[in-house]
Amino acid sequence: MRWDVVVVGSTNVDLVLTVARHPRPGETLIGGSGELFAGGKGANQAVAAARLGARTAMVGAVGGDPNAAVALSELTAADVDLEAMARVPGPTGLAVVTLADDGENTIVVVPGANAAVTPAVVEAARAVVGGARICLLQAEIPLEAVTRAAAIAAAEDVRVVLNLAPACQLPIATLRLADPLVVNEHEVALLLGWLRAEDGPSPAPAVTGGTPATHAEALAAARALRAYGVRSVVVTLGRLGAVGIGADGEWSLPARTVPVRDTTGAGDAFVGALAAALAAGHPLADAAATATGVAAFSVQRLGAQASYPWKDDPLP
């Protein structure tokens, strides 16, 4: 295989605004600072994997504006192959992040050039996608491109890791290609609701309604997704850690206890690290344990990609 991980996904610039607390509707606050960082779920995950030593390529698009250089800066520094990155007219994707003193954030994403990552762009990158151990996908590009990338990867015997973020309704056939499907506690609740609404009486075991708030509830939700035919599932729970289920059984992991400065991109740090470890041949539970440490490393630093560890950095 030419690549360990190929990411098909979004590339953004993050405008990070620091505030003492998040504003209420209609309220104006004075912020502490505003900085531009490289971002986008796809690019974040590519950088996370590459910094850990995975040979990584990126399929996506940036615009013709000055923000494109910022968006590509960390990918280039991490030696991510950009052969399949398209340049299109118009603006590069933008995320406006409001970061409060407690480390929590709100994010508004404007897709920009990411909307140009069509199935045709993915098809043109078939050789790149088919030359990897792992094809890593998210949902910040058109969903038709996500389903096409998953189908190409499956046809080429490439393992699909699908991070269903932001939460969206993909065809069940695409979800069943994921190994694993990675969702957080909010995304898994929405996904199960959609699946049950589409299919009527559920084949899945009963689970408590709403968002999982404990490891036991998250494992019940993961079992429910497995009952729909998903090969393996990882549910991330923020400060509570993560749980998972697959052919090798069930497992749960606590989060690492660290001082939190900025949670932006922590979920992407987890997913990128998970993909890198799976590409290296680690079992899912072991890969998730490494990913938990990578996410904990990232929340101690400002920004998304700039906060991710390199291969030799000690993890908490």
For each residue, the residues with C-beta under 8 A, 3 or more apart:
1: 4 131 132 133
2: 55 57 128 131 132
3: 6 55 56 57 81 128 131 132 133
4: 1 49 54 55 56 132 133 134 276 279 280
5: 46 49 50 54 55 56 57 132 133 134 136 272 275 276 279
6: 3 56 57 58 59 128 129 131 132 134 135 136 158
7: 42 43 45 46 49 56 57 58 59 60 136 137 272
8: 42 59 60 117 122 125 129 135 136 137 141 145 146 149
9: 40 41 42 43 45 46 58 59 60 117 136 137 138 140 141
10: 40 41 42 43 60 93 111 114 117 138 140 141
11: 40 42 43 58 60 61 62 71 72 75 85 92 93 113 114
12: 38 39 40 43 71 92 93 94 95 109 112 114 140
13: 36 37 38 39 67 70 71 92 93 94 95
14: 36 37 38 39 40 94 95 96 97 264 303 304
15: 34 35 36 94 95 96 97
16: 34 35 36 37 97 99 262 264 302 303
17: 31 33 34 96 97 98 99
18: 31 32 33 34 99 100 101
19: 22 23 29 31 32 98 99 100 101
20: 29 32 100 101
21: 29 100 101 102
22: 19 98 100 104 106
23: 19 27 28 29 98
24: 27
25:
26:
27: 23 24
28: 23
29: 19 20 21 23
30:
31: 17 18 19 34
32: 18 19 20
33: 17 18
34: 15 16 17 18 31
35: 15 16 302 303
36: 13 14 15 16 67 70
37: 13 14 16 70 303 304 305 306
38: 12 13 14 43 47 70 71 72 73 74 75 304 305 306
39: 12 13 14 43 44 71 95 97 264 265 304 305
40: 9 10 11 12 14 43 44 60 71 93 95 114 140
41: 9 10 44 45 138 139 140 163 165 268
42: 7 8 9 10 11 45 46 58 60 136 138 140 141
43: 7 9 10 11 12 38 39 40 46 47 58 60 71 74 75 305
44: 39 40 41 47 48 265 268 269 272 304 305 308
45: 7 9 41 42 48 49 136 138 163 268 271 272 275
46: 5 7 9 42 43 49 50 56 57 58 75 78 80 136 272
47: 38 43 44 50 51 74 75 78 80 272 305 308
48: 44 45 51 52 268 269 271 272 273 276 294 298 305 308
49: 4 5 7 45 46 52 54 56 136 272 273 275 276 279
50: 5 46 47 53 54 55 56 75 78 79 80
51: 47 48 78 308 309 310 311
52: 48 49 272 273 276 277 294 309 310 311
53: 50 276 311
54: 4 5 49 50 275 276 279 280
55: 2 3 4 5 50
56: 3 4 5 6 7 46 49 50 78 79 80 81 276
57: 2 3 5 6 7 46 80 81 82 83 84 128 132
58: 6 7 9 11 42 43 46 75 80 81 82 84 85
59: 6 7 8 9 84 85 117 121 122 125 128 129 149
60: 7 8 9 10 11 40 42 43 84 85 86 114 117 141
61: 11 85 86 87 88 113 114 116 117 121
62: 11 67 68 71 72 85 86 87 88 92 93 113
63: 67 68 87 88 89 90 91 92 93 112 113
64: 68 87 88 89 90
65: 68 90 91 92
66: 69 70
67: 13 36 62 63 70 71 91 92 94
68: 62 63 64 65 71 72 87 92 113
69: 66 72 73
70: 13 36 37 38 66 67 73 92
71: 11 12 13 38 39 40 43 62 67 68 75 92 93
72: 11 38 62 68 69 75 76 82 85
73: 38 69 70 76 77
74: 38 43 47 77 78 305 306
75: 11 38 43 46 47 50 58 71 72 78 80 82 305
76: 72 73 79 80 82
77: 73 74
78: 46 47 50 51 56 74 75 305
79: 50 56 76
80: 46 47 50 56 57 58 75 76
81: 3 56 57 58 84 128
82: 57 58 72 75 76 85
83: 57 128
84: 57 58 59 60 81 124 125 128
85: 11 58 59 60 61 62 72 82
86: 60 61 62 113 116 117 121
87: 61 62 63 64 68
88: 61 62 63 64 113 116
89: 63 64
90: 63 64 65 112 113
91: 63 65 67 94 110 112 113
92: 11 12 13 62 63 65 67 68 70 71 112 113
93: 10 11 12 13 40 62 63 71 109 110 111 112 113 114 140
94: 12 13 14 15 67 91 109 110 112
95: 12 13 14 15 39 40 107 108 109 110
96: 14 15 17 107 108 110
97: 14 15 16 17 39 105 106 107 264
98: 17 19 22 23 105 106 107
99: 16 17 18 19 103 104 105 262 264
100: 18 19 20 21 22 103 104 105
101: 18 19 20 21
102: 21 260
103: 99 100 260 261 262 263 299
104: 22 99 100 263
105: 97 98 99 100 262 263 264
106: 22 97 98
107: 95 96 97 98 264
108: 95 96
109: 12 93 94 95 140
110: 91 93 94 95 96
111: 10 93 114 115 140 141
112: 12 63 90 91 92 93 94 115
113: 11 61 62 63 68 86 88 90 91 92 93 116 117
114: 10 11 12 40 60 61 93 111 117 140 141
115: 111 112 141 142
116: 61 86 88 113 121
117: 8 9 10 59 60 61 86 113 114 121 122 141 142 145
118: 121 122 142 144 145
119: 122 123 142 144 145 148
120: 123 124
121: 59 61 86 116 117 118 124 125 145
122: 8 59 117 118 119 125 126 129 145 148 149 152
123: 119 120 126 148 152
124: 84 120 121
125: 8 59 84 121 122 128 129
126: 122 123 129 130 152 156
127: 130 131
128: 2 3 6 57 59 81 83 84 125 131 132
129: 6 8 59 122 125 126 132 135 149 152 153 156 158
130: 126 127 152 153 155 156 158
131: 1 2 3 6 127 128
132: 1 2 3 4 5 6 57 128 129 135 153 158 279
133: 1 3 4 5 158 159 278 279
134: 4 5 6 158 159 160 161 275 278 279
135: 6 8 129 132 149 150 152 153 158 159 160 161
136: 5 6 7 8 9 42 45 46 49 161 163 271 272 275
137: 7 8 9 146 149 150 160 161 162 163
138: 9 10 41 42 45 141 146 162 163 164 165 271
139: 41 143 146 163 164 165 166 167 168 170
140: 9 10 12 40 41 42 93 109 111 114 165 166
141: 8 9 10 42 60 111 114 115 117 138 145 146
142: 115 117 118 119 145 146
143: 139 146 147 168 170
144: 118 119 147 148
145: 8 117 118 119 121 122 141 142 148 149
146: 8 137 138 139 141 142 143 149 150 162 170 174
147: 143 144 150 151 170 171 174
148: 119 122 123 144 145 151 152
149: 8 59 122 129 135 137 145 146 152 153
150: 135 137 146 147 153 154 160 162 174 177 178
151: 147 148 154 155 174 177
152: 122 123 126 129 130 135 148 149 155 156 158
153: 129 130 132 135 149 150 156 158 159 160 177
154: 150 151 157 158 160 177
155: 130 151 152
156: 126 129 130 152 153
157: 154
158: 6 129 130 132 133 134 135 152 153 154
159: 133 134 135 153 179 278
160: 134 135 137 150 153 154 177 178 179
161: 134 135 136 137 178 179 180 182 271 274 275 278
162: 137 138 146 150 170 174 175 177 178 180 181 182
163: 41 45 136 137 138 139 182 183 267 268 271
164: 138 139 167 168 170 175 181 182 183 187 191
165: 41 138 139 140 182 183 184 187 267
166: 139 140 187
167: 139 164 183 186 187 190 191
168: 139 143 164
169: 194
170: 139 143 146 147 162 164 174 175
171: 147 174 175
172: 175 176 195 198 228 229
173: 176 177
174: 146 147 150 151 162 170 171 177 178
175: 162 164 170 171 172 178 181 225 228 229 230
176: 172 173 228 229 230 231
177: 150 151 153 154 160 162 173 174 231
178: 150 160 161 162 174 175 181 230 231 232
179: 159 160 161 231 232 246
180: 161 162 231 232 233 234 244 246 274 284
181: 162 164 175 178 225 230 231 232 233 234
182: 161 162 163 164 165 233 234 236 270 271 274
183: 163 164 165 167 187 188 191 233 234 235 236
184: 165 187 188 235 236 237 238 267
185: 188 189 211 212 213 218 235 236 237 238
186: 167 189 190 211
187: 164 165 166 167 183 184 190 191
188: 183 184 185 191 192 212 218 221 222 225 233 235
189: 185 186 192 193 210 211 212 221
190: 167 186 187 193 194
191: 164 167 183 187 188 194 195 225
192: 188 189 195 196 204 207 221 224 225
193: 189 190 196 197
194: 169 190 191 197 198
195: 172 191 192 198 199 202 225 228
196: 192 193 199 200 202 204
197: 193 194
198: 172 194 195
199: 195 196 202 203 228
200: 196
201:
202: 195 196 199 224 227
203: 199 227 228
204: 192 196 207 223 224 225 227 228
205: 220 223 224 227
206:
207: 192 204 217 220 221 223 224
208: 212 217 220
209:
210: 189
211: 185 186 189
212: 185 188 189 208 217 218 220 221 235 237
213: 185 217
214: 217 218 240
215: 218 219 237 240 241 243 252
216: 219 220
217: 207 208 212 213 214 220 221
218: 185 188 212 214 215 221 222 235 237 243 252
219: 215 216 222 223 235 243 245 250 252
220: 205 207 208 212 216 217 223 224
221: 188 189 192 207 212 217 218 224 225 235
222: 188 218 219 225 226 233 234 235 243 244 245 250
223: 204 205 207 219 220 226 227 245
224: 192 202 204 205 207 220 221 227 228
225: 175 181 188 191 192 195 204 221 222 228 230 233
226: 222 223 229 230 232 233 245
227: 202 203 204 205 223 224
228: 172 175 176 195 199 203 204 224 225
229: 172 175 176 226
230: 175 176 178 181 225 226 233
231: 176 177 178 179 180 181 246 247
232: 178 179 180 181 226 244 245 246 247 284
233: 180 181 182 183 188 222 225 226 230 244 245 246
234: 180 181 182 183 222 242 243 244 274 284 288
235: 183 184 185 188 212 218 219 221 222 242 243 244
236: 182 183 184 185 241 242 267 270
237: 184 185 212 215 218 240 241 242 243 255
238: 184 185 255 263
239: 255
240: 214 215 237 254 255
241: 215 236 237 252 253 254 255 292
242: 234 235 236 237 252 253 255 270 288 291 292
243: 215 218 219 222 234 235 237 250 251 252 253
244: 180 222 232 233 234 235 250 251 252 284 285 288
245: 219 222 223 226 232 233 249 250 251
246: 179 180 231 232 233 249 284
247: 231 232
248: 283 284 285
249: 245 246
250: 219 222 243 244 245
251: 243 244 245 284 285 288
252: 215 218 219 241 242 243 244
253: 241 242 243 285 288 289 292
254: 240 241
255: 237 238 239 240 241 242 292 295 296
256: 292 293 295 296 315 316
257: 316
258: 296 297 299 300 316
259: 300
260: 102 103 263 299 300
261: 103 299 300 301 302
262: 16 99 103 105 299 301 302 303 307
263: 103 104 105 238 260 266 299
264: 14 16 39 97 99 105 107 303 304 307
265: 39 44 268 269 298 303 304 305 307 308
266: 263 269 270 295 298 299
267: 163 165 184 236 270 271 295
268: 41 44 45 48 163 265 271 272 304
269: 44 48 265 266 272 273 291 294 295 297 298 304 307 308
270: 182 236 242 266 267 273 274 291 292 294 295
271: 45 48 136 138 161 163 182 267 268 274 275 291
272: 5 7 44 45 46 47 48 49 52 136 268 269 275 276 294 308
273: 48 49 52 269 270 276 277 287 290 291 293 294 295
274: 161 180 182 234 270 271 277 278 287 288 290 291
275: 5 45 49 54 134 136 161 271 272 278 279
276: 4 5 48 49 52 53 54 56 272 273 279 280
277: 52 273 274 280 282 286 287 290 291
278: 133 134 159 161 274 275 281 282 284 287
279: 4 5 49 54 132 133 134 275 276
280: 4 54 276 277
281: 278
282: 277 278 286 287 290
283: 248 286 287
284: 180 232 234 244 246 248 251 278 287 288
285: 244 248 251 253 288 289
286: 277 282 283 289 290
287: 273 274 277 278 282 283 284 290 291
288: 234 242 244 251 253 274 284 285 291 292
289: 253 285 286 292 293
290: 273 274 277 282 286 287 293 294 315
291: 242 269 270 271 273 274 277 287 288 294 295
292: 241 242 253 255 256 270 288 289 295 296
293: 256 273 289 290 296 297 315 316
294: 48 52 269 270 272 273 290 291 297 298 308 309 315
295: 255 256 266 267 269 270 273 291 292 298 299
296: 255 256 258 292 293 299 300 315 316
297: 258 269 293 294 300 301 307 308 309 313 315 316
298: 48 265 266 269 294 295 301 304 307 308 309
299: 103 258 260 261 262 263 266 295 296 307
300: 258 259 260 261 296 297 307 316
301: 261 262 297 298 306 307
302: 16 35 261 262 306 307
303: 14 16 35 37 262 264 265 306 307
304: 14 37 38 39 44 264 265 268 269 298 307 308
305: 37 38 39 43 44 47 48 74 75 78 265 308
306: 37 38 74 301 302 303
307: 262 264 265 269 297 298 299 300 301 302 303 304
308: 44 47 48 51 265 269 272 294 297 298 304 305
309: 51 52 294 297 298 313 315
310: 51 52 313
311: 51 52 53
312:
313: 297 309 310
314:
315: 256 290 293 294 296 297 309
316: 256 257 258 293 296 297 300
